Amino acid sequence: MAYNTNQFCWHGCISTNPDDAASFYSKVLGWDVQSVEMGDDTATMFANAGVPRAHVMAPPMEGIPSHWDNYLRVDDVDAATKACVEHGGAVMVPGTDIAPGRFSVVTSPSGAAISLFHEADEAASEHAPNDVGGVHWVELHSTDIDADLAWLKAALGFEIDTMPMPNGNYYILKANGEQRGGATPQQNPGAPSMWLTWFQVADVDGTVDTASDAGGQALMPPFDVPGVGRMSILSDNTGGVFGVITPPA
């Protein structure tokens, strides 16, 4: 299916040790590691069942910790970047052309970084399937949820639905009536705002055990949310944080 505006279309593992991260995710999520020609460069990709799922690379500069980067498809990278700044965000990377398309990196008012992207060839764009080994969900954990929600609406045009939960409201980000992601107040005191990438797995508990054996850590042990699934939040062996989930049957 072709890319749709305000849909997360790609993901990147930014790691202080890409080789260690590649080994970790191969063991934990069962991904294959591939080298793919990108113009004059070669990119290292994660693939599942032959389908590319994400890239892995070192940070662009020293001092940036390991993290997962999420790419949001927009109609016009430069216009969206400008709108993000006008409504209280900031630019980390201005509009830049790469072989797959054009991207920028912006931050929300609370400082959560996200990449904006538009593909070079709209006819060839295709979302990876939402299945085991793929990205299931992306959500914002915000230290200033009111400011960030207002920004997501005004700058990027998201619709926001409020979902009451036992520990406070959860917010569904929608476009054209379809769910595209989520947002929640940051639950970890002292942690910065961030976008959390959730990967679908067949067995959350087994994945947590495998991650621990591979040098990762369970930041939040497996837990169940009725109607949502069983999940856990982990860090990889270089410090990158991600979630794993098994949805209900």
Backbone bond lengths (Angstrom), bond angles and torsions (degrees), N, CA, C in turn:
res aa  C-N    CA-C-N  psi(-1)  N-CA   C-N-CA  omega(-1)  CA-C   N-CA-C  phi
1 M - - - 1.460 - - 1.526 109.17 -
2 A 1.315 116.48 137.37 1.464 120.58 -178.56 1.523 110.87 -64.49
3 Y 1.317 115.47 157.11 1.456 120.38 177.54 1.531 110.47 -61.91
4 N 1.312 116.56 143.31 1.453 122.87 175.19 1.520 109.53 -116.44
5 T 1.326 116.27 146.04 1.457 120.58 179.08 1.527 110.45 -61.51
6 N 1.329 114.97 141.87 1.469 123.90 -177.89 1.529 112.02 61.28
7 Q 1.318 114.68 36.72 1.462 120.79 172.00 1.528 107.97 -123.04
8 F 1.325 116.40 136.65 1.459 119.62 177.19 1.522 107.79 -70.80
9 C 1.320 115.56 120.99 1.465 120.11 -169.36 1.525 113.63 -114.54
10 W 1.333 117.45 -13.91 1.461 119.58 -178.12 1.519 109.02 -159.09
11 H 1.340 115.62 162.91 1.455 120.69 -175.35 1.523 109.32 -146.46
12 G 1.314 115.83 148.41 1.453 120.56 -179.05 1.515 111.51 -135.54
13 C 1.316 115.71 136.41 1.460 122.26 173.89 1.524 107.83 -93.82
14 I 1.316 116.57 109.38 1.460 121.70 176.64 1.521 106.41 -95.94
15 S 1.314 116.62 115.55 1.462 119.93 -170.57 1.520 111.45 -131.28
16 T 1.320 115.55 139.28 1.463 120.66 175.59 1.519 111.84 -68.88
17 N 1.329 116.91 -13.80 1.467 121.91 174.29 1.525 107.82 -143.50
18 P 1.346 117.38 84.76 1.470 119.95 -175.43 1.524 114.16 -57.62
19 D 1.328 118.54 -35.01 1.465 119.97 179.78 1.524 110.69 -65.28
20 D 1.342 116.76 -43.96 1.457 119.69 177.88 1.526 111.07 -64.37
21 A 1.326 116.42 -40.54 1.464 119.99 179.24 1.523 110.73 -64.40
22 A 1.324 117.19 -41.08 1.458 120.62 179.25 1.526 110.93 -60.71
23 S 1.326 116.16 -42.94 1.453 120.24 178.18 1.530 111.14 -64.44
24 F 1.328 116.45 -41.26 1.468 121.64 -178.81 1.525 111.04 -61.48
25 Y 1.328 116.86 -53.19 1.462 119.40 -174.90 1.529 112.09 -70.86
26 S 1.318 117.03 -26.23 1.464 119.35 173.63 1.517 110.50 -63.01
27 K 1.333 115.82 -41.34 1.461 120.37 -179.92 1.520 111.86 -74.37
28 V 1.327 116.67 -42.08 1.466 120.85 -169.75 1.526 112.37 -82.89
29 L 1.325 117.74 -41.32 1.460 121.00 -177.54 1.521 113.16 -108.37
30 G 1.336 116.84 -1.05 1.452 120.57 177.29 1.512 114.59 72.69
31 W 1.327 116.10 22.62 1.458 120.22 -178.78 1.528 112.01 -78.93
32 D 1.322 115.10 149.99 1.459 121.89 168.61 1.523 108.63 -91.67
33 V 1.318 116.27 151.10 1.467 121.76 177.49 1.522 107.90 -106.73
34 Q 1.337 116.39 127.06 1.455 121.51 -176.71 1.529 110.15 -127.72
35 S 1.299 116.58 148.85 1.466 122.39 170.67 1.522 107.57 -101.92
36 V 1.350 115.84 126.70 1.456 121.63 -174.69 1.523 108.75 -125.96
37 E 1.324 117.00 131.13 1.456 120.99 177.31 1.521 109.92 -71.54
38 M 1.337 115.84 128.59 1.458 122.89 178.12 1.519 108.17 -126.83
39 G 1.309 116.84 89.55 1.455 119.54 -175.44 1.510 110.02 63.46
40 D 1.328 116.40 -121.60 1.460 120.84 179.35 1.523 112.41 -88.54
41 D 1.331 117.16 -3.11 1.462 121.30 -176.27 1.529 110.45 -111.76
42 T 1.323 114.97 168.35 1.455 122.41 173.92 1.515 108.66 -119.42
43 A 1.328 117.08 125.33 1.459 121.63 -179.85 1.524 109.59 -104.28
44 T 1.332 115.21 147.28 1.458 121.27 175.01 1.519 107.86 -97.52
45 M 1.324 115.83 123.02 1.460 122.24 -174.76 1.515 111.56 -117.17
46 F 1.334 115.01 149.21 1.451 121.99 165.85 1.524 107.79 -95.66
47 A 1.325 116.96 136.76 1.458 121.25 178.22 1.524 109.34 -133.90
48 N 1.314 115.40 149.15 1.453 121.63 175.71 1.522 108.07 -130.27
49 A 1.323 116.46 124.94 1.468 121.79 -176.34 1.521 110.73 53.94
50 G 1.331 116.22 36.24 1.449 121.81 177.54 1.516 115.22 81.79
51 V 1.336 117.70 -2.99 1.462 122.04 -178.14 1.527 109.39 -100.18
52 P 1.332 119.10 122.42 1.467 120.40 177.58 1.530 110.82 -60.57
53 R 1.338 116.05 135.77 1.458 121.15 -177.73 1.533 112.45 -116.58
54 A 1.338 117.23 -31.95 1.463 120.43 -175.12 1.514 108.52 -168.97
55 H 1.326 115.56 165.61 1.462 119.36 171.98 1.527 108.99 -111.17
56 V 1.310 116.05 163.68 1.456 121.53 175.59 1.521 107.72 -130.99
57 M 1.338 115.39 135.16 1.455 119.92 -178.00 1.518 109.78 -157.33
58 A 1.335 115.96 163.32 1.456 121.39 176.01 1.525 109.76 -75.54
59 P 1.329 118.44 157.78 1.466 120.53 175.81 1.523 110.47 -59.78
60 P 1.338 117.21 149.34 1.470 120.03 -178.96 1.519 113.90 -69.92
61 M 1.340 117.06 -15.81 1.456 120.48 178.01 1.526 109.11 -153.03
62 E 1.334 116.19 160.85 1.458 120.50 -179.21 1.526 110.64 -66.06
63 G 1.323 115.24 151.38 1.455 120.83 176.49 1.509 114.71 94.05
64 I 1.338 118.08 -10.26 1.465 121.10 178.40 1.526 108.44 -88.45
65 P 1.325 118.47 122.74 1.467 119.98 -178.56 1.521 111.62 -77.01
66 S 1.320 115.88 167.97 1.459 121.25 175.35 1.531 109.80 -62.31
67 H 1.327 115.71 139.26 1.457 120.51 178.67 1.528 109.14 -165.84
68 W 1.330 116.01 167.63 1.453 121.55 173.96 1.519 109.55 -99.54
69 D 1.326 115.35 135.14 1.457 123.12 -179.07 1.527 108.28 -107.69
70 N 1.330 116.72 134.51 1.461 121.68 -177.99 1.520 110.21 -118.53
71 Y 1.335 116.49 132.51 1.456 123.02 -176.24 1.521 110.02 -103.55
72 L 1.320 116.07 121.83 1.453 122.75 178.90 1.524 109.06 -101.15
73 R 1.311 117.30 124.51 1.459 121.28 -179.77 1.527 109.63 -74.21
74 V 1.306 116.89 128.86 1.464 123.38 177.01 1.529 108.35 -127.27
75 D 1.329 116.36 162.32 1.465 120.29 179.75 1.520 111.75 -70.71
76 D 1.330 116.14 -37.53 1.466 121.25 -174.43 1.524 107.66 -145.40
77 V 1.311 117.10 110.72 1.469 121.19 -174.76 1.517 111.37 -60.53
78 D 1.324 118.05 -45.17 1.458 120.01 -175.72 1.525 112.02 -68.84
79 A 1.329 116.85 -40.96 1.454 120.08 178.32 1.524 111.16 -66.06
80 A 1.338 116.91 -41.61 1.460 120.37 179.21 1.523 111.09 -66.77
81 T 1.321 116.86 -39.00 1.465 120.59 178.00 1.526 110.37 -62.37
82 K 1.316 116.86 -44.01 1.464 121.33 178.31 1.525 111.09 -61.17
83 A 1.333 116.37 -43.19 1.462 120.22 179.20 1.525 111.54 -64.24
84 C 1.330 116.57 -37.51 1.468 120.27 178.96 1.521 111.19 -61.70
85 V 1.325 117.05 -39.37 1.468 120.96 178.47 1.519 110.69 -71.48
86 E 1.326 117.12 -43.02 1.466 121.12 -177.93 1.522 112.15 -61.57
87 H 1.331 117.10 -25.97 1.461 120.54 -176.99 1.532 112.56 -105.07
88 G 1.326 116.93 19.91 1.458 119.44 170.55 1.504 116.75 108.41
89 G 1.329 118.49 0.66 1.454 120.89 176.58 1.520 111.27 -90.07
90 A 1.310 116.15 -171.25 1.468 121.85 -179.95 1.523 108.68 -142.78
91 V 1.326 115.37 161.26 1.460 121.37 -179.95 1.519 109.98 -104.41
92 M 1.326 116.97 128.32 1.456 122.06 172.79 1.529 110.75 -97.31
93 V 1.337 116.01 -40.99 1.463 122.20 177.22 1.521 107.20 -132.70
94 P 1.334 119.28 120.07 1.470 120.37 179.11 1.520 111.05 -69.37
95 G 1.306 116.79 171.64 1.459 121.25 178.95 1.515 111.87 -51.06
96 T 1.310 116.43 125.61 1.468 122.74 -174.27 1.521 109.47 -138.32
97 D 1.325 116.38 137.09 1.466 120.89 177.81 1.522 110.42 -89.73
98 I 1.331 115.49 133.36 1.457 123.38 172.07 1.524 106.87 -131.10
99 A 1.313 117.38 171.73 1.467 119.71 -175.25 1.539 113.21 -55.50
100 P 1.346 119.86 -43.92 1.469 118.59 -178.18 1.528 114.10 -73.37
101 G 1.352 118.23 -19.70 1.454 119.55 -177.13 1.514 111.89 164.98
102 R 1.314 116.84 -147.76 1.462 122.72 179.72 1.525 108.10 -123.07
103 F 1.342 116.02 140.64 1.462 119.10 -178.60 1.525 109.95 -143.26
104 S 1.315 114.86 163.85 1.457 122.73 168.37 1.520 106.78 -144.15
105 V 1.320 116.83 167.87 1.460 121.51 174.06 1.518 107.63 -124.28
106 V 1.327 116.17 125.22 1.459 121.78 179.92 1.524 108.87 -125.77
107 T 1.329 115.13 163.54 1.463 120.10 174.88 1.518 109.47 -121.74
108 S 1.318 114.95 148.50 1.456 121.74 175.16 1.527 109.01 -72.50
109 P 1.336 118.60 171.57 1.470 119.66 177.25 1.528 113.80 -54.92
110 S 1.339 117.63 -30.32 1.463 119.58 -179.81 1.528 112.74 -88.31
111 G 1.351 116.95 -4.21 1.457 119.76 174.88 1.511 116.56 103.58
112 A 1.336 118.78 7.59 1.468 120.67 179.06 1.523 109.75 -78.89
113 A 1.334 116.40 125.60 1.468 121.43 -175.77 1.522 111.20 -88.58
114 I 1.335 114.77 140.64 1.458 121.65 176.83 1.523 108.10 -145.86
115 S 1.325 116.49 146.11 1.462 121.00 177.81 1.521 109.57 -96.19
116 L 1.316 116.24 136.14 1.461 122.56 173.36 1.518 107.84 -101.48
117 F 1.329 117.43 141.04 1.464 119.92 -171.58 1.515 111.01 -145.79
118 H 1.344 115.28 143.68 1.468 121.43 166.95 1.520 107.75 -136.66
119 E 1.303 115.87 129.64 1.457 122.11 -172.53 1.525 111.54 -71.30
120 A 1.319 115.29 151.28 1.460 121.24 179.17 1.520 111.77 -71.92
121 D 1.326 116.79 -33.83 1.460 121.43 -177.52 1.524 108.51 -126.59
122 E 1.328 116.80 99.05 1.456 120.31 -176.95 1.530 111.90 -62.99
123 A 1.323 116.99 -33.43 1.463 120.19 -177.95 1.524 112.41 -68.14
124 A 1.335 116.20 -25.73 1.466 120.11 -176.37 1.521 112.77 -97.03
125 S 1.335 117.28 -3.13 1.462 119.51 -176.78 1.524 110.49 -71.05
126 E 1.328 115.20 141.72 1.458 119.31 -179.27 1.529 109.44 -155.72
127 H 1.315 116.10 124.12 1.460 120.75 178.09 1.520 110.93 -70.47
128 A 1.318 116.14 141.12 1.458 120.24 172.25 1.524 108.71 -67.74
129 P 1.322 118.02 148.03 1.468 120.19 -179.70 1.522 111.31 -64.04
130 N 1.320 115.14 148.53 1.460 121.93 177.76 1.523 107.63 -91.65
131 D 1.344 115.97 88.47 1.450 120.56 -174.54 1.527 109.21 -148.90
132 V 1.319 116.93 -174.57 1.458 120.86 178.34 1.529 109.45 -57.92
133 G 1.331 115.88 129.28 1.443 121.04 -176.74 1.509 113.44 93.37
134 G 1.334 117.27 -2.34 1.454 121.74 179.80 1.516 112.14 -116.13
135 V 1.323 115.56 176.86 1.464 121.15 177.73 1.525 108.97 -78.86
136 H 1.315 115.70 125.36 1.461 121.63 -178.72 1.524 111.83 -93.28
137 W 1.344 117.10 -35.62 1.472 120.15 -171.25 1.519 108.23 -163.17
138 V 1.314 116.48 152.22 1.459 122.90 173.56 1.512 107.50 -131.59
139 E 1.329 117.00 133.14 1.461 118.90 -178.47 1.523 111.33 -141.54
140 L 1.314 114.71 148.04 1.456 123.17 178.30 1.521 109.82 -89.57
141 H 1.325 116.07 128.42 1.466 122.27 170.82 1.524 106.36 -107.07
142 S 1.323 117.04 109.11 1.463 121.98 -165.98 1.530 112.86 -115.25
143 T 1.323 115.24 137.82 1.464 121.01 173.85 1.527 111.75 -83.51
144 D 1.332 117.32 -7.75 1.471 122.76 175.67 1.516 107.30 -144.33
145 I 1.322 115.56 76.03 1.451 120.70 -170.35 1.521 112.33 -63.78
146 D 1.338 118.54 -36.99 1.463 120.06 -178.85 1.527 111.08 -64.11
147 A 1.333 116.72 -44.73 1.465 120.23 179.61 1.520 110.75 -65.69
148 D 1.322 117.04 -40.77 1.466 119.64 -177.62 1.523 111.83 -70.49
149 L 1.324 118.26 -37.60 1.459 120.18 177.88 1.530 110.55 -65.27
150 A 1.329 116.29 -42.36 1.466 119.44 177.66 1.526 110.56 -61.00
151 W 1.324 116.44 -38.71 1.467 122.11 178.45 1.532 111.77 -66.19
152 L 1.313 116.62 -43.55 1.460 120.64 179.70 1.531 111.13 -62.41
153 K 1.318 116.49 -35.63 1.462 120.67 178.23 1.529 111.22 -73.42
154 A 1.336 116.65 -50.25 1.460 120.46 -172.48 1.523 112.62 -75.59
155 A 1.337 117.48 -41.07 1.468 120.80 -174.33 1.521 112.55 -85.48
156 L 1.332 117.06 -37.70 1.462 120.51 -172.67 1.525 113.67 -114.81
157 G 1.318 116.80 -6.93 1.453 119.86 173.47 1.511 115.95 78.96
158 F 1.326 118.03 20.29 1.453 119.82 178.09 1.532 111.07 -71.03
159 E 1.318 115.06 145.91 1.458 121.63 165.20 1.531 106.88 -89.17
160 I 1.325 117.25 146.10 1.463 121.14 -176.64 1.523 109.42 -122.50
161 D 1.315 117.05 123.67 1.463 122.54 171.27 1.523 108.61 -108.10
162 T 1.325 116.15 138.86 1.463 121.35 179.28 1.520 109.83 -98.16
163 M 1.343 116.07 130.68 1.454 121.97 179.49 1.530 108.65 -121.62
164 P 1.341 118.51 106.85 1.470 119.95 178.83 1.529 110.71 -62.94
165 M 1.341 115.45 133.97 1.456 121.87 177.78 1.527 108.36 -128.67
166 P 1.360 117.93 163.23 1.474 120.09 -178.07 1.528 113.63 -56.36
167 N 1.345 117.50 -33.45 1.467 120.02 -177.59 1.528 112.36 -102.92
168 G 1.330 117.39 18.07 1.462 121.18 178.79 1.517 111.24 125.59
169 N 1.310 116.36 179.15 1.460 120.66 -176.76 1.534 112.12 -74.54
170 Y 1.324 114.81 143.00 1.460 122.88 169.44 1.524 106.23 -114.39
171 Y 1.332 116.42 147.49 1.458 120.31 -173.97 1.528 110.07 -121.24
172 I 1.327 115.67 132.25 1.457 122.51 178.04 1.527 108.64 -99.22
173 L 1.337 116.22 126.29 1.455 121.97 177.25 1.524 107.67 -91.90
174 K 1.338 116.28 124.55 1.452 120.70 -174.86 1.526 110.59 -127.04
175 A 1.329 115.41 153.40 1.464 122.88 172.99 1.517 107.15 -141.26
176 N 1.324 116.35 130.29 1.467 121.39 -176.87 1.522 111.48 53.43
177 G 1.334 115.54 34.94 1.448 120.86 177.71 1.514 115.21 79.52
178 E 1.346 118.17 -0.82 1.460 121.77 -178.33 1.523 110.85 -103.54
179 Q 1.319 116.59 141.87 1.454 121.50 177.36 1.523 109.99 -69.95
180 R 1.334 116.34 130.46 1.466 120.96 -178.26 1.529 112.94 -121.53
181 G 1.318 117.75 -17.97 1.457 120.94 -178.38 1.514 109.41 175.20
182 G 1.323 115.76 -173.77 1.455 120.09 -178.08 1.511 111.98 -136.97
183 A 1.318 115.42 173.02 1.461 121.91 176.84 1.520 108.54 -151.06
184 T 1.322 115.31 144.02 1.452 121.22 -178.79 1.517 109.24 -151.07
185 P 1.330 117.77 150.38 1.467 118.02 171.82 1.522 110.04 -59.96
186 Q 1.325 116.36 143.41 1.462 120.69 177.64 1.528 109.56 -59.47
187 Q 1.330 117.39 123.01 1.464 122.71 -176.99 1.520 112.82 -93.45
188 N 1.325 116.79 -10.36 1.462 121.36 -176.86 1.522 109.18 -101.82
189 P 1.335 118.74 103.94 1.461 120.33 -176.99 1.523 112.29 -56.43
190 G 1.318 115.83 131.75 1.458 120.85 179.03 1.504 114.46 89.27
191 A 1.340 117.71 -12.56 1.467 120.88 179.54 1.525 109.92 -81.03
192 P 1.326 117.95 145.78 1.467 120.28 178.79 1.522 111.10 -76.69
193 S 1.322 115.82 168.62 1.461 120.08 171.98 1.524 109.40 -64.92
194 M 1.327 116.42 145.37 1.463 120.92 -178.28 1.518 109.31 -162.29
195 W 1.340 115.53 158.66 1.450 122.02 170.37 1.528 107.56 -98.45
196 L 1.324 116.37 126.84 1.467 122.02 -178.80 1.523 109.81 -101.45
197 T 1.331 115.86 127.69 1.463 122.77 179.31 1.522 109.29 -97.54
198 W 1.331 116.06 126.07 1.463 122.16 179.79 1.527 109.95 -106.32
199 F 1.335 116.09 128.59 1.460 121.76 178.10 1.528 109.77 -106.47
200 Q 1.320 115.86 138.53 1.458 120.42 179.01 1.520 110.02 -83.06
201 V 1.321 116.08 130.88 1.463 122.28 178.68 1.526 108.91 -130.72
202 A 1.331 115.57 161.89 1.468 120.23 -179.12 1.520 111.74 -79.73
203 D 1.339 117.79 -25.69 1.467 122.29 -173.81 1.523 108.64 -148.84
204 V 1.313 116.49 100.98 1.463 120.31 -177.47 1.524 111.40 -60.85
205 D 1.321 117.69 -46.98 1.461 120.39 -176.27 1.525 111.23 -63.28
206 G 1.329 116.28 -43.38 1.457 119.21 177.56 1.519 111.96 -64.83
207 T 1.337 117.36 -36.32 1.459 120.77 177.93 1.518 110.96 -65.58
208 V 1.328 117.30 -40.18 1.468 120.85 177.97 1.523 110.35 -62.25
209 D 1.337 116.98 -42.26 1.470 120.08 178.49 1.526 110.90 -63.73
210 T 1.322 116.63 -42.78 1.467 120.10 179.45 1.520 110.82 -64.57
211 A 1.339 116.23 -40.87 1.463 119.97 179.13 1.518 111.18 -63.25
212 S 1.318 117.42 -40.36 1.458 120.82 178.33 1.521 110.96 -63.34
213 D 1.328 116.55 -42.68 1.466 120.80 178.63 1.531 111.64 -64.46
214 A 1.354 116.33 -28.18 1.462 120.97 -177.78 1.529 113.02 -89.79
215 G 1.324 116.65 4.97 1.464 120.52 177.39 1.505 115.29 101.72
216 G 1.342 117.13 4.27 1.454 120.69 177.18 1.519 111.51 -86.91
217 Q 1.328 114.96 -173.54 1.462 120.20 -176.90 1.521 109.57 -147.73
218 A 1.335 115.96 139.28 1.463 120.91 174.77 1.526 108.40 -84.05
219 L 1.329 116.53 108.19 1.462 120.84 177.13 1.525 110.62 -77.99
220 M 1.324 116.02 -29.33 1.460 122.41 174.53 1.520 106.98 -138.30
221 P 1.340 118.04 110.06 1.466 120.70 -177.56 1.526 111.18 -58.66
222 P 1.342 117.33 162.69 1.464 120.06 -177.65 1.530 113.00 -53.62
223 F 1.324 114.67 137.80 1.460 121.73 179.32 1.526 108.15 -146.46
224 D 1.324 115.45 160.58 1.460 121.20 -177.75 1.517 110.42 -112.91
225 V 1.319 115.66 139.38 1.466 122.83 171.92 1.522 106.78 -122.19
226 P 1.342 118.04 114.45 1.467 120.32 -177.34 1.531 111.69 -54.16
227 G 1.322 115.27 131.47 1.448 120.97 178.59 1.509 114.42 81.01
228 V 1.326 117.38 -9.51 1.466 121.48 -178.95 1.520 110.79 -110.64
229 G 1.329 116.44 -48.28 1.453 119.71 177.53 1.517 112.53 138.11
230 R 1.323 115.57 -173.40 1.456 122.68 175.67 1.520 107.66 -99.88
231 M 1.328 117.17 137.24 1.452 119.93 -172.55 1.519 111.96 -150.59
232 S 1.313 114.48 167.47 1.467 122.18 177.90 1.521 107.36 -156.09
233 I 1.335 116.06 150.36 1.461 121.49 174.82 1.526 108.01 -110.26
234 L 1.341 116.05 130.44 1.455 122.84 -172.60 1.520 110.71 -127.63
235 S 1.318 115.92 164.12 1.459 121.29 164.48 1.522 107.47 -119.80
236 D 1.336 115.97 143.59 1.456 119.08 179.04 1.527 110.57 -80.61
237 N 1.314 117.44 -174.83 1.462 121.11 -173.95 1.525 112.78 -77.14
238 T 1.343 117.66 0.63 1.469 120.27 173.04 1.523 111.62 -119.04
239 G 1.338 117.29 5.32 1.463 121.32 174.98 1.509 115.87 103.03
240 G 1.332 119.28 -3.23 1.463 121.54 178.71 1.520 111.58 -71.27
241 V 1.326 116.86 132.89 1.466 122.25 -176.24 1.524 109.95 -97.36
242 F 1.325 116.42 137.63 1.458 122.41 178.02 1.522 109.15 -154.13
243 G 1.321 116.27 167.65 1.453 120.86 177.87 1.506 110.91 -118.37
244 V 1.338 116.63 155.16 1.455 121.95 172.35 1.528 108.19 -126.03
245 I 1.319 115.57 145.35 1.463 120.29 -175.42 1.517 109.94 -145.77
246 T 1.330 115.93 142.58 1.452 122.93 167.36 1.520 106.82 -117.21
247 P 1.336 118.32 107.09 1.455 120.44 -179.40 1.524 111.16 -65.39
248 P 1.331 117.57 163.72 1.467 119.95 175.53 1.517 110.89 -59.95
249 A 1.305 116.19 151.97 1.470 120.53 178.20 1.521 109.63 -60.91
